[in-house]
Amino acid sequence: LLFVLGAVTCTLFLAVKALYSASDDVIELTPTNFNREVIQSESLWLVEFYAPWCGHCQRLTPEWKKAATALKGVVKVGAVDADKHQSLGGQYGVRGFPTIKIFGANKNKAEDYQGGRTSDAIVDAALSALRSLVKDRLSGRSGGYSSGKQSRESGGGGKRDVIELTDDSFDKNVINSDDVWMVEFYAPWCGHCKNLEPEWAAAATEVKEQTKGKVKLAAVDATVNQMLTGRYGIRGFPTIKIFQKGEDPVDYDGGRTRSDIIARALDLFSDNAPPPELLEIISEDVLKSTCDAHQLCIISVLPHILDTGASGRNSYLDVMLKMAEKYKKKMWGWLWTEAGAQSDLESSLGIGGFGYPAMAAVNARKMKFALLKGSFSEQGINEFLRELSVGRGSTAPVAGGAFPKIHSVEPWDGKDGELPVEDDIDLSDVDLDDWDKDEL
């Protein structure tokens, strides 16, 4: 059972005694020593995130101590006062107490412990995890860069996405680049740099993937590359600077966890990225490639060109483009089609009953969608997308569980529509006089 955060806020003001002391075999962990002790360790770790005032934590304490003593020299057992060190608890998604996590081969993918709260159950889980770790090593699976100690000199896979820069390579790579660079200036002997290293390496891989290489994380050994150290006035380690083309470098003064670094990198990416393309659905490939590549694809069905003309259609497209710019950080896909051009798609998304223009936001992985119920305006669409971005709003499954057949159509030529040309009627063979007599 978890003691849910915030459920007993009145008790937070009670004087409570720490649950563990230096005389226990449980290792007290803090933001200062967590990276050094756990992340950079080759050992398997069981870590309890607790709050001293939590009744469930207090009842677990003697069992946790017994397990730590039994596992001494075999598996490391630690504890984090997550009430005192909320940033550390937040980094690992701790929302209730006690939360127990197992840090195995890949320290960046901790597993949640869901077993019993007795020392026997805890020891059994630890030995099972240890067996898996050893078998992985035996089979050659390291579990990722964090499975062992990772130094910059080792050149291991953990820092494969961190670009090492020197006095000679810096300008060519950074100053003349259209990409955004986050550069760490470090010293090999610096303890804070060593603590940052696994966070920087993990962030580099994630940022490379999410920005498609448009934001790069790099490192400079400031003790060797004296020219760069002097040019940028590096006086402490680590120092992180952000370089963007045509601008002076600025200091990064955010948090040192991978989540903090990634968040800033994605902000830099979205600030510099152009808005996503707004594509007309002229083929099945356009729909599927867009929706498969993005978390959500925003699909608008606009009125027929004969109902709006080019100016009316362009006004709707302008609204969509403004919203695409506003929400470009979300990296959604944006599509549109004309009413009736993809009638099967309209039916599968429940569009048509409210008239046109209409809008649906589709999650192609889950095959679920939400419909715009408000006005097709900047304000109406903004409210719709804002609700979606925070996980609100009602959704429904796409009819049939998959996109229907998409018809290939000619793209809009940007012009006003024209009525279809009717065949001329030849009346030369009709005897109008006889017709008039018959009618009479």
C-alpha positions in Angstrom: 0.0 0.0 0.0 1.2 3.5 -0.8 0.8 6.4 1.6 -0.4 9.0 -1.0 1.4 12.3 -1.0 -0.6 15.2 0.3 -3.2 13.0 2.0 -2.2 14.1 5.5 -0.6 17.5 5.1 -1.5 18.4 8.6 1.1 15.8 9.9 3.9 17.4 8.0 4.5 19.9 10.8 5.0 17.2 13.4 8.5 16.7 14.6 9.6 13.3 13.3 12.8 11.3 13.9 14.8 10.1 10.9 14.2 6.4 10.2 17.8 5.4 9.6 21.1 6.2 11.1 24.8 5.7 10.3 24.8 2.6 12.5 22.4 0.8 10.1 23.4 -1.2 7.1 21.0 0.9 5.1 22.9 3.6 3.1 21.4 7.0 3.4 21.2 8.6 -0.1 20.9 12.3 -1.0 21.1 14.4 -4.2 24.8 14.9 -3.3 25.8 11.3 -3.3 23.1 9.5 -5.3 24.9 9.6 -8.7 28.2 8.6 -7.2 26.8 5.8 -5.0 24.0 4.4 -7.2 24.2 5.5 -10.8 27.9 5.1 -11.3 28.0 1.9 -9.3 28.4 -1.6 -10.7 26.4 -3.0 -7.8 22.7 -3.9 -7.8 20.8 -1.4 -5.6 17.5 -1.5 -3.8 16.4 2.0 -2.9 13.5 3.0 -0.6 12.0 6.5 -1.1 10.3 7.3 2.2 8.9 10.1 4.4 9.7 10.0 8.1 6.1 10.9 9.0 4.6 8.1 6.9 3.2 5.2 9.0 3.7 2.6 6.2 7.4 3.7 6.0 7.8 3.4 9.8 6.4 -0.1 9.7 8.7 -1.1 6.8 11.9 0.3 8.6 12.8 -2.8 10.7 12.2 -5.1 7.8 14.3 -2.9 5.5 17.1 -2.9 8.0 17.0 -6.7 8.4 17.1 -7.1 4.6 20.1 -4.6 4.4 22.0 -6.6 6.9 21.3 -9.9 5.2 22.3 -8.6 1.8 25.5 -6.8 3.0 28.3 -7.3 0.6 25.9 -8.8 -2.0 23.4 -6.2 -2.9 23.4 -2.5 -1.8 20.3 -1.3 0.1 19.7 2.4 0.4 17.1 4.9 1.5 16.1 8.4 0.4 14.2 10.8 2.6 12.1 12.0 -0.3 10.2 14.4 1.9 13.4 16.3 2.5 14.9 15.6 -0.9 11.8 16.2 -3.1 13.8 16.8 -6.2 15.3 13.4 -6.1 12.0 11.7 -5.5 10.5 13.7 -8.3 13.3 12.7 -10.7 12.2 9.1 -10.2 8.4 9.7 -10.3 7.8 9.1 -6.6 4.2 10.0 -5.8 3.6 7.9 -2.7 5.5 6.5 0.3 7.2 4.1 0.6 8.3 3.6 -3.0 11.0 1.0 -3.6 13.0 0.8 -6.8 15.6 -1.6 -8.1 18.6 -0.2 -9.9 20.1 -3.0 -11.9 22.3 -3.2 -15.0 20.8 -0.1 -16.6 20.7 2.4 -13.8 18.6 4.8 -16.0 15.7 2.3 -16.1 15.0 1.5 -12.5 12.3 -1.1 -11.9 9.5 -0.7 -9.4 9.5 -3.3 -6.6 5.9 -4.5 -6.1 6.6 -7.4 -3.7 5.9 -8.0 -0.1 7.1 -5.7 2.7 8.8 -8.4 4.8 12.6 -8.8 4.9 12.2 -12.3 3.4 10.3 -11.0 0.4 12.7 -8.1 -0.1 15.8 -10.5 0.0 14.1 -12.9 -2.4 13.5 -10.1 -4.9 17.0 -8.8 -4.6 18.6 -12.2 -5.2 16.2 -12.7 -8.2 17.3 -9.3 -9.7 20.9 -10.1 -9.0 20.6 -13.5 -10.8 19.2 -11.7 -13.8 22.0 -9.2 -13.8 24.7 -11.9 -13.7 23.0 -13.9 -16.4 22.9 -10.8 -18.6 26.6 -10.2 -18.1 27.3 -13.9 -18.9 25.4 -13.6 -22.2 27.2 -10.3 -23.0 24.2 -8.0 -22.4 25.5 -5.1 -20.4 22.1 -3.4 -20.0 23.3 -0.1 -21.3 26.0 2.4 -20.6 25.2 2.7 -16.9 25.8 -0.9 -16.1 29.3 -0.1 -15.0 31.5 2.8 -14.1 31.8 5.1 -17.0 34.6 7.6 -17.3 35.3 9.9 -20.2 38.5 8.2 -20.9 36.8 4.8 -21.4 35.0 5.9 -24.5 32.2 3.5 -23.8 28.8 3.4 -25.4 27.3 5.6 -22.6 28.6 8.8 -24.0 28.3 7.9 -27.7 25.9 10.8 -28.3 28.0 13.4 -26.4 30.3 15.1 -29.0 33.8 15.7 -27.7 35.1 19.1 -28.8 38.6 20.5 -28.9 40.3 23.8 -29.6 40.8 22.7 -33.2 37.3 21.3 -33.9 35.1 23.8 -31.9 34.6 26.6 -34.4 34.0 24.3 -37.4 31.4 22.3 -35.5 29.7 24.8 -33.3 30.2 28.4 -34.4 29.4 27.7 -38.1 26.5 25.4 -37.3 22.8 26.0 -37.9 22.0 23.6 -35.0 21.8 24.5 -31.3 24.7 23.3 -29.1 24.7 22.8 -25.4 28.4 22.5 -24.4 29.7 21.3 -21.0 33.2 22.5 -20.0 34.6 20.0 -17.5 37.7 18.9 -15.7 38.4 15.1 -15.4 39.2 15.5 -11.7 36.0 17.4 -10.8 33.5 15.5 -8.6 30.5 17.5 -9.8 31.5 16.8 -13.4 31.6 13.1 -12.7 28.1 13.3 -11.1 26.8 15.2 -14.1 28.4 12.8 -16.7 25.7 10.0 -16.7 22.9 12.6 -16.7 24.6 14.5 -19.6 25.1 11.2 -21.6 21.5 10.0 -21.1 20.2 13.4 -22.0 22.3 13.5 -25.1 20.8 10.3 -26.5 17.2 11.4 -25.7 17.7 14.9 -27.2 19.3 13.6 -30.3 16.3 11.4 -30.9 13.6 13.9 -30.0 15.1 16.8 -32.0 16.4 14.6 -34.9 19.9 16.0 -34.2 19.0 19.6 -34.3 20.1 20.2 -30.7 23.5 18.7 -29.8 25.1 18.0 -26.5 28.9 18.3 -26.4 31.8 18.3 -23.9 35.1 20.1 -23.7 38.0 19.0 -21.4 38.8 22.5 -20.2 42.1 21.4 -18.7 43.4 20.5 -22.1 41.7 23.0 -24.4 43.0 26.2 -22.9 42.1 28.4 -25.8 38.4 27.7 -25.4 38.7 28.0 -21.6 40.1 31.5 -22.0 37.8 32.6 -24.8 34.7 31.8 -22.8 36.0 32.7 -19.3 35.6 29.3 -17.8 36.4 29.5 -14.1 34.4 26.7 -12.5 33.5 23.1 -13.4 31.2 22.0 -14.8 30.2 25.1 -16.8 27.5 24.6 -19.5 27.0 27.2 -22.3 24.4 27.3 -25.0 25.5 28.3 -28.5 23.0 29.4 -31.2 24.0 30.8 -34.6 24.3 34.5 -34.7 24.0 35.0 -31.0 26.4 35.3 -28.1 26.7 32.2 -25.9 24.6 32.1 -22.8 25.1 30.2 -19.5 22.8 27.3 -18.8 21.8 27.7 -15.2 19.1 25.0 -14.9 19.0 21.7 -13.0 21.6 19.0 -13.5 19.3 16.0 -14.0 18.7 14.5 -17.4 15.0 15.6 -17.2 16.1 19.2 -16.6 18.6 19.1 -19.4 16.2 17.5 -21.8 13.4 20.0 -21.0 15.7 22.9 -21.8 17.0 21.3 -25.0 13.4 20.8 -26.2 12.6 24.4 -25.4 15.6 25.5 -27.4 14.5 23.2 -30.3 11.0 24.4 -30.4 12.1 28.1 -30.2 14.3 27.6 -33.2 12.2 25.1 -35.2 9.8 26.2 -38.0 6.2 25.4 -37.5 5.1 22.0 -38.7 3.8 21.7 -42.3 0.1 21.8 -42.9 -0.6 19.1 -45.5 -3.6 18.4 -47.6 -4.8 14.8 -47.5 -4.3 13.9 -51.1 -3.3 10.2 -50.6 -3.2 7.5 -48.0 0.6 8.0 -47.7 0.1 11.6 -46.6 -2.3 10.6 -43.8 -0.4 7.6 -42.5 3.1 9.0 -42.7 2.0 12.1 -40.8 -0.2 10.4 -38.2 2.3 7.5 -37.6 5.2 9.9 -37.0 3.5 12.1 -34.4 1.8 11.6 -31.1 -1.3 13.4 -32.4 -2.4 14.5 -35.8 -4.8 17.3 -36.1 -7.2 16.8 -39.0 -9.5 19.6 -40.3 -12.3 19.1 -42.8 -12.9 22.4 -44.5 -16.1 23.4 -46.4 -16.3 22.7 -50.1 -14.4 25.3 -52.2 -17.7 26.4 -53.8 -19.0 27.3 -50.4 -16.1 29.5 -49.3 -14.0 30.4 -52.4 -10.2 30.7 -52.1 -10.3 33.7 -49.6 -12.6 31.8 -47.2 -10.5 28.6 -47.4 -7.3 30.5 -46.9 -8.7 32.2 -43.8 -9.4 28.7 -42.3 -5.9 27.5 -43.3 -4.4 30.7 -41.7 -6.1 29.8 -38.4 -4.6 26.3 -38.5 -1.2 27.6 -39.3 -1.3 30.0 -36.3 -2.3 27.1 -34.1 0.4 24.9 -35.5 2.9 27.6 -34.7 1.5 28.1 -31.2 1.7 24.4 -30.4 4.8 23.5 -32.3 6.5 22.4 -29.1 4.1 19.5 -29.0 5.4 18.3 -32.4 2.0 17.3 -33.7 1.1 16.6 -37.3 -1.4 18.9 -39.1 -3.6 17.9 -42.0 -6.7 19.1 -43.8 -9.1 17.9 -46.5 -12.2 19.2 -48.2 -15.7 18.2 -47.2 -16.7 15.1 -49.2 -13.2 14.4 -50.5 -12.6 11.7 -47.9 -16.1 10.8 -46.8 -15.0 7.5 -45.3 -12.5 9.3 -43.1 -15.1 11.8 -42.0 -17.5 8.9 -41.0 -14.8 7.1 -39.0 -14.1 10.3 -37.0 -17.8 11.3 -36.5 -17.4 14.4 -38.6 -20.2 15.9 -40.6 -23.0 16.1 -38.1 -22.0 19.5 -36.8 -21.3 20.9 -40.3 -18.1 22.3 -41.6 -15.4 23.3 -40.8 -14.7 20.5 -38.4 -11.6 19.3 -36.5 -10.5 16.0 -34.9 -7.3 15.2 -33.0 -6.2 11.6 -33.6 -3.9 9.4 -31.7 -3.0 6.8 -34.4 -1.2 4.5 -32.0 -4.3 4.1 -29.8 -6.7 4.8 -32.7 -8.7 7.2 -30.6 -9.8 10.7 -31.4 -11.3 13.8 -29.9 -13.6 16.3 -31.7 -13.6 20.1 -31.6 -17.0 21.0 -30.2 -16.3 24.8 -30.0 -15.9 27.3 -32.8 -13.3 26.9 -35.6 -11.5 30.0 -34.5 -8.2 30.7 -32.8 -9.9 30.9 -29.4 -12.0 27.8 -30.0 -9.2 25.7 -31.3 -6.8 26.9 -28.7 -9.2 25.8 -25.9 -9.6 22.4 -27.6 -5.9 21.8 -27.9 -5.1 23.2 -24.5 -7.5 20.6 -22.9 -5.9 17.8 -25.0 -2.4 18.9 -24.0 -3.1 18.4 -20.3 -4.9 15.1 -20.9 -8.5 16.3 -20.6 -11.3 16.1 -23.1 -13.5 13.1 -24.1 -12.2 10.6 -26.7 -13.8 7.9 -28.8 -12.3 5.0 -30.8 -11.8 5.4 -34.5 -14.6 3.5 -36.2 -13.3 0.1 -37.3 -10.2 0.5 -35.2 -8.1 1.7 -38.2 -8.1 4.5 -40.8 -10.5 3.8 -43.7 -9.5 3.8 -47.3 -8.1 7.1 -48.4 -8.9 8.3 -51.9 -6.2 9.9 -54.0 -7.3 13.3 -55.1 -5.8 16.3 -56.9 -4.3 18.9 -54.6 -6.1 22.2 -54.3 -4.8 24.7 -56.9 -5.4 27.7 -54.7 -8.1 29.1 -56.9 -11.9 29.6 -56.5 -13.9 26.6 -57.4 -15.8 26.3 -60.6 -19.2 24.7 -61.2 -19.0 21.6 -63.4 -19.5 22.4 -67.1 -22.9 21.1 -68.2 -23.5 19.6 -71.7 -25.1 21.9 -74.2 -28.7 20.9 -75.0 -29.4 20.8 -78.8 -33.1 21.9 -79.4 -32.9 22.1 -83.2 -34.8 18.9 -83.7 -37.6 19.7 -81.4 -40.9 20.9 -82.9 -41.8 23.5 -80.4 -45.2 24.2 -82.0 -46.2 20.5 -81.8 -45.0 20.4 -78.1 -47.1 23.4 -77.3 -50.2 21.8 -78.9 -49.8 18.6 -77.0 -49.5 20.4 -73.7 -52.7 22.3 -74.4 
